[in-house]
Each structure stands twice: as C-alpha cells, then as structure tokens.
Amino acid sequence: MSRVLVLLRKELLEVRRSRGLLFAMAALPATMLSVPILLVLTAVHATDADAANLLGFYRAAAPAVADPRQAFVLLAVQNCVALFLVMPLFIPVLIAAQSIAGEKERHTIEPLLASPLRSAEIVLGKSLGAVVPALGITGIAFVLFAAAVDGIAWPVFGRPVLPDAAWTFAVLVLAPLLCFLGNTVTVLVSSRVGDSRLAQQISALLVVPLLALVSVQFTGLLYLGPWFYLWLGLGAAVLDAALFALAVRLFDRQRILTRWG
C-alpha cells in the first residue's frame, strides 16, 4: 500500500496542476446542482392548486403527505437523486482518461511502466487518483445542495428536508460505487487506446443509460424507487469487482509501450 499511496500522491498532484481539468470538474457540479435547486425553488413557490395538479400527474411517485406543497417539494427532491448520481459516475471519467492514455501523450508513462510497481498497484493507484477527488467534489456538492434545499424549503416545512434516507444511501453507498465504476471503465479503455480524448469519449457513454432513466423519470412514465437504487448499488458493486480484475489482467505493459504511436 505504501507504493500505491506514492502513486496516488503523484496522481493528485497531476490533477491539481491541470487547470482545464479542474475547471471541467467544477463546471459539472455547478450545472448538475442548478437544475435541482431550481426545481425545489419552483416547488416551494407553487400554489396548492398547482402542486395538487402536478402530484396527480406523478401519482405513482407522489409522497404520502397531506400538504400538497410539501409533497411537491419532496417529489422534486426525490426525483433529483438519480440526476445527482450522474456526477460521481462522470467526474472520474474526466480524470481517469488522463491516467494511461494521457501519460502516453505526455511521454511520462515509460518510467512508471519500468518501475517495480505491479500492474495491480498501478491500476489501483490510478483508480484512487480519480476516485478520491471525485468523491470529495461529490461530497461538497451534496453539502451545498442540502444547505440550499433546507434554506429554500424551510418556510414550507419549518425543519430540514435533507439529508433523508434516500440521499444518505445515494451519497454514502451509491456515489463511491459509481465513482469506482466510472473510473475502472475509463482506466480499462485508456489502457487499450492511445488517445485521452478518445478514451474520455468512449467512457462517457457509460453515463447515457442513467441520463436516459432520469429523462424518462421526469416525464412521469417511470418511478425510480428504493428497489431501483438497491439493485443499482448491487449491480455496481459486482461490476466494480469484475472490471477491476479485468483491467489488471488486460494492463499489458509491453503493448502500451510498443503499440501506441
């Protein structure tokens, strides 16, 4: 682990030095948080009649709360969980795309491959180099989101709305699992292609199914309830273990050194 931590410190230093990457990492949370906050703000200022009409449209997902405005706010917060999870899934893609292919482009991969680090240690160190900052950003984003929601919704509830059980599970369980999933897929792709942009574009396709589910959910045709998030977590955990083992197995040092041009 001491060698992995040395590599982790190197990766975090590279992230800190990349202004473009830091800007992209900050821009995504700003965008992802603005939409949920606007939804909650709209719900708070809706009339009882408008809230009741909208709750009728989302009958399957409507919270069992007598006050229509409170139910509207809770529905908005509930629907934003899946949207929020795009962040921990995608931010590692931005970082990890530079992990192998980016180093090849900068001609810094050769000393690493010639080091005594085993393939598993390299993959783990680079994975943590993407997962740690991604989880940090996700945690900060959630604190800001919870503070904004609680402040906006206080006149309606007279108490904090967040964190609740769903959001706690999303932040503490799903976010780390999805962070590692996005990272592992990108490390796997990066080790097979020689261009960081191509690796990023291919890995970004991982976000498409979740975005599609979020879009369908907001139409009222689909309800992403507790069972969905439970199965999402179990599926992500299985994929994390399988893909990490595959990434280590396919991390071919000789191929990386000789076949990328």
C-alpha positions in Angstrom: 0.0 0.0 0.0 2.9 2.4 0.6 3.8 2.2 -3.1 0.2 2.7 -4.1 0.0 5.8 -1.9 3.1 7.2 -3.5 1.4 6.8 -6.9 -1.8 8.3 -5.5 0.1 11.4 -4.4 1.6 11.7 -7.8 -1.9 11.4 -9.5 -3.4 14.0 -7.2 -0.6 16.4 -7.9 -1.2 16.0 -11.7 -4.9 16.7 -11.2 -4.1 19.9 -9.2 -1.7 21.1 -11.9 -4.3 20.7 -14.7 -6.3 23.9 -14.8 -8.5 22.7 -17.6 -9.4 19.5 -15.7 -10.1 21.5 -12.5 -12.4 23.8 -14.5 -14.3 20.8 -16.0 -14.6 19.2 -12.6 -16.0 22.3 -11.1 -18.3 23.1 -14.0 -20.2 19.8 -13.9 -21.3 20.1 -10.2 -22.4 23.7 -10.8 -24.6 22.6 -13.7 -25.9 19.5 -12.0 -26.9 21.4 -8.8 -28.5 24.4 -10.5 -31.3 22.2 -12.0 -32.4 20.5 -8.8 -32.2 23.8 -6.8 -34.4 25.5 -9.4 -36.9 22.6 -9.2 -37.1 22.9 -5.5 -37.4 26.7 -5.7 -40.3 26.2 -8.2 -42.0 23.7 -5.9 -41.7 26.0 -2.8 -43.4 28.9 -4.6 -46.1 26.8 -6.3 -49.7 27.3 -5.2 -51.6 24.5 -3.5 -53.7 24.0 -6.7 -50.7 23.8 -9.0 -48.9 21.4 -6.6 -52.0 19.2 -6.4 -52.3 19.1 -10.2 -48.7 18.1 -10.7 -48.9 15.5 -8.0 -51.8 14.0 -9.8 -49.6 13.6 -12.9 -46.9 11.8 -10.8 -49.4 9.6 -8.9 -47.1 6.6 -8.6 -44.2 8.6 -7.2 -46.1 11.2 -5.1 -45.1 11.2 -1.4 -47.9 10.4 1.1 -48.0 13.9 2.6 -51.2 15.8 3.1 -49.8 19.2 2.3 -49.6 19.4 -1.5 -46.7 21.9 -1.4 -44.7 19.8 0.9 -45.4 16.7 -1.2 -44.4 18.7 -4.3 -41.0 19.7 -2.7 -40.4 16.1 -1.6 -41.2 14.8 -5.0 -38.7 17.3 -6.6 -36.0 16.3 -4.1 -36.7 12.6 -4.7 -36.6 12.9 -8.5 -33.2 14.6 -8.3 -31.4 11.7 -6.7 -30.7 9.9 -10.0 -29.7 13.2 -11.6 -27.2 13.8 -8.8 -25.7 10.3 -9.3 -24.5 11.4 -12.8 -21.8 13.4 -11.1 -19.9 10.6 -9.3 -20.2 8.5 -12.4 -18.9 11.1 -14.8 -16.2 13.1 -12.9 -13.9 10.0 -12.6 -14.1 9.7 -16.4 -12.7 13.2 -16.8 -9.7 12.4 -14.5 -9.1 8.7 -15.4 -9.0 9.4 -19.1 -5.6 11.1 -18.5 -4.4 8.2 -16.3 -2.9 6.0 -19.0 -3.6 7.5 -22.5 -2.8 11.0 -21.2 0.5 9.9 -19.8 1.4 8.2 -23.1 0.7 11.5 -24.9 2.9 13.4 -22.4 5.7 10.7 -22.7 5.6 10.1 -18.9 4.2 6.6 -19.0 7.6 4.8 -19.6 9.2 5.5 -16.2 6.0 4.3 -14.5 5.9 1.1 -16.5 9.6 0.4 -15.8 9.1 0.9 -12.1 8.8 -2.1 -9.7 5.1 -1.4 -9.2 2.9 -4.4 -10.2 0.1 -3.9 -12.6 -2.5 -4.2 -9.9 -0.7 -1.5 -7.9 -0.6 0.8 -10.9 -4.3 0.3 -11.7 -5.3 0.7 -8.0 -3.1 3.9 -7.5 -4.5 5.5 -10.7 -8.0 4.5 -9.7 -7.7 6.1 -6.3 -6.3 9.2 -8.1 -9.6 9.6 -9.8 -12.0 8.3 -7.2 -10.7 10.4 -4.2 -11.1 13.8 -5.8 -14.4 12.7 -7.4 -15.8 11.7 -4.1 -14.5 14.9 -2.5 -16.3 17.0 -5.1 -19.5 14.9 -4.8 -19.5 15.3 -1.0 -19.0 19.1 -1.2 -21.7 19.3 -3.9 -24.2 17.4 -1.7 -23.5 19.6 1.4 -24.1 22.7 -0.8 -27.3 21.2 -2.3 -28.6 20.1 1.1 -28.0 23.5 2.6 -29.7 25.2 -0.4 -32.7 22.9 -0.3 -33.1 23.3 3.5 -32.9 27.0 3.3 -35.4 27.3 0.4 -37.8 24.8 1.8 -37.7 26.0 5.5 -40.8 28.3 5.1 -42.8 25.3 3.9 -41.6 22.6 6.3 -40.1 24.5 9.3 -37.4 21.9 9.5 -34.5 20.5 7.4 -35.5 18.3 4.5 -32.1 16.9 3.8 -30.4 14.6 4.4 -33.0 11.9 4.3 -32.6 8.1 4.0 -32.6 8.1 0.1 -30.0 10.8 -0.2 -27.8 9.3 2.6 -27.8 6.0 0.8 -27.0 7.7 -2.5 -24.1 9.8 -1.1 -22.5 7.2 1.2 -23.1 4.0 -0.8 -24.0 4.6 -4.4 -21.7 7.5 -5.1 -18.5 5.6 -4.1 -19.6 2.5 -6.1 -20.4 4.6 -9.2 -17.2 6.6 -8.8 -15.2 3.4 -8.9 -17.3 2.1 -11.8 -16.7 5.2 -14.0 -13.1 5.2 -13.1 -12.5 1.5 -13.8 -14.2 1.6 -17.1 -12.1 4.6 -18.1 -8.8 3.0 -16.9 -9.7 -0.1 -18.9 -10.4 1.9 -22.0 -7.4 4.1 -21.5 -5.1 1.1 -21.3 -6.3 -0.1 -24.7 -6.3 3.2 -26.7 -3.6 5.8 -27.2 -5.6 9.0 -27.1 -7.0 10.5 -24.0 -9.9 12.3 -25.8 -11.0 9.1 -27.4 -10.8 7.3 -24.1 -12.9 10.0 -22.5 -15.5 9.9 -25.2 -15.9 6.1 -25.1 -16.0 6.0 -21.4 -18.6 8.9 -21.2 -21.1 6.6 -22.9 -21.4 5.0 -19.5 -23.5 7.9 -18.4 -26.0 7.7 -21.2 -28.3 4.9 -19.6 -28.5 6.8 -16.3 -29.3 10.1 -18.1 -32.0 8.3 -20.2 -33.6 6.9 -17.0 -33.5 10.4 -15.4 -35.2 11.9 -18.5 -37.9 9.2 -18.5 -38.5 9.7 -14.8 -39.2 13.4 -15.2 -41.9 12.6 -17.8 -43.8 10.7 -15.1 -43.6 7.4 -17.1 -41.1 5.8 -14.7 -40.6 5.8 -11.0 -37.1 5.2 -9.7 -37.8 4.0 -6.2 -35.8 2.4 -3.4 -35.6 -1.0 -5.1 -34.1 0.6 -8.2 -31.3 2.2 -6.1 -30.7 -1.0 -4.2 -30.3 -3.0 -7.4 -28.2 -0.2 -8.9 -25.8 -0.5 -5.9 -25.6 -4.3 -6.1 -25.0 -4.2 -9.8 -22.3 -1.5 -9.5 -20.5 -3.5 -6.7 -20.4 -6.6 -8.9 -19.2 -4.7 -11.9 -16.6 -2.8 -9.9 -15.0 -6.1 -8.8 -15.2 -7.8 -12.2 -14.0 -4.8 -14.2 -11.1 -4.1 -11.8 -9.9 -7.7 -12.1 -10.3 -7.4 -15.9 -8.4 -4.0 -16.0 -5.5 -5.6 -14.1 -5.5 -8.6 -16.4 -5.5 -6.5 -19.6 -3.0 -4.0 -18.4 -0.3 -5.1 -20.9 2.8 -3.1 -20.3 4.5 -4.3 -23.4 1.6 -3.4 -25.6 1.3 0.1 -24.1 5.0 0.8 -24.7 5.2 -0.7 -28.2 1.9 -0.4 -30.0 0.8 3.1 -29.3 2.0 5.5 -31.9 
